[in-house]
Amino acid sequence: MSNTAANNLDAFWMPFTANRQFKSNPRMLVGAKDMHYTNAEGGKVLDGTAGLWCVNAGHGRQRITDAVSQQMAEMDYAPAFQMGHPKVFELAARLTAMLPNGLDHVFFTNSGSEAVDTALKIALAYHRARGDGARTRLIGRERGYHGVGFGGISVGGIVTNRKNFGTLLAGVDHMPHTHLPEKNAFSKGIPEYGAELADELERIVTLHDASTIAAVIVEPVAGSTGVILPPKGYLERLRKICDKHGILLIFDEVITGFGRLGAGFATDYFGVEPDMITMAKGLTSGTIPMGGVVCSKNIYDTFMGAPENTIEFFHGYTYSGHPVAAAAALATLDCYKDEGLFERANDLSGYWEDGLHSLKDCPNVIDLRNLGLIGAIELESIPGKPTARAFEAFLKCYEKGVLIRTTGDIIALSPPLIIEKTHIDQIFETIRTVLNEIA
Ligand code: PXG
C-alpha cells in the first residue's frame, strides 16, 4: 500500500496539482468566512486570491446561501432545452443591463472553459450563417489562458497545456503576448510601451487573408500566466484592426469581469467594446459553477434569421442556466450592487498599488505589476530551478496565514473585493517577510 492510500487521499486525482507532493503534506481548507479560510489545523488563512480569482463578494455570504437554499427547495432543476424558468431570463436581463448597449444576449455555460468554447463556436456559426463560411481561423495569443477545452487550449498560448494533446484545433494562429519587462518593468497600472504589438494582427491577416479569419480572442488583462497588462492603446488598436477586416473580437473576461479592475468589466474600464464577452468565476462569486457568453445584438440577430421552429444554434449543456446557479448569480449581483463592491475595488486600488510597489526593494523582485485589485510580483528564478522560489514563497506565506497563488516564478494576487486596508497591509507585510526569509 502506498503512503498516500494510508491517509486516504489517493483516489482523488487533483487538477493542476503536484498530486504526490500535495498528498505527502496536504493543505486542507475546511471553512471560509468573509476574507478568511480555516484550515484543518484550525488556523485562519487570509485569502489573497479570492479562491481562484472567483470569490469576489467574499466567503460565506448569507444572501447567496439563502438564495441557493430557497431555490433548491422551490425547484432544483428544470430542463435547459425547449423549457425555461424565470430566474435565468432575469439573470440574462440583469447582465446585459450591466454591459454596454449592443451586448444584449447571454448564452449560459457551467465554466469559463465552456464559455470560451461556446464563444468560438458562435463565431464560426455566425460567419457561416452570414454566408461567409470560409472564415474559420481563430486567433489567440501567446501566454493566453482560455481554459482547458480543446478550443480554449488551441487559442491559448501555454505550452504545458497544449503539448500533450495532439494537433488541437486546426487553423489557429497566435499574436505575441504583451509582456515587455525590458521597457515596462515596475510600471504602476497600465504600461506605456507596446501598443504596436497589436499590429502583429495585421501581419497574421496578411499571411492568411482576412476572408479566412473568424475571430480574435484575448484576455484584456491576462491572469493565469502571471498578470500581463495591455499596453496603453493596445486594445483600441486590436478593435480597429478587427473592424477593418470584419473579424469578431472576443474579450475573455473570466477573470476581469465583476469588479476585478474596479469597474464592472474590462470593456468598461478600457472603453473598448468587443463583439463577445466570456465570463464565469465572479458571476456567482465562485459559489456555484456558472459561466456565460454575452454577444452582440448583431450576432444574435444573425442566428435568428433561420426559419422559425428550427433550433438556431446546435449547442448547449444539461446545466446551461441551472436554476440554482442562476439564483446564486442573482444574489451575487445584489451583493455587488448594494455594497458597491466594484466602486470599492476602484477606491482601494491606489492603496493596493502602493502596498504592492513597496516590495520593490525586496530580494529577487524583478517586476511588479498591478491594475484594480490585481497584483503580480515577479521573482528572479533560481538558476536551473524555475518555479522553485515562488513555490517556496507560497508555502511560507501559507504557514504564516496568507494564501497567495504562484505561476512560474510569479506571485499573483487577487483578493475578494470586500478586502480592508488592514488585510492589504497583512498581505504585503507577510510577503515582504517571506521574500527576506527565502533570499
Ligand atoms: N478564461 C480565463 C481568462 C480564465 O482565467 C478560464 C477561461 C477557464 O475557466 P474555468 O472555469 O473553466 O476554469 C479561466 C480560468 C490561476 C487560475 O491560478 C486561473 C484560472 C483557473 C484556475 C486557476 O491563474 N482561470
Residues whose N, C-alpha, C, O or C-beta is under 5 A from the ligand:
A	BS01	PXG	L52 S111 G112 S113 E114 Y145 H146 G147 E219 G223 S224 D252 V254 I255 A280 R405
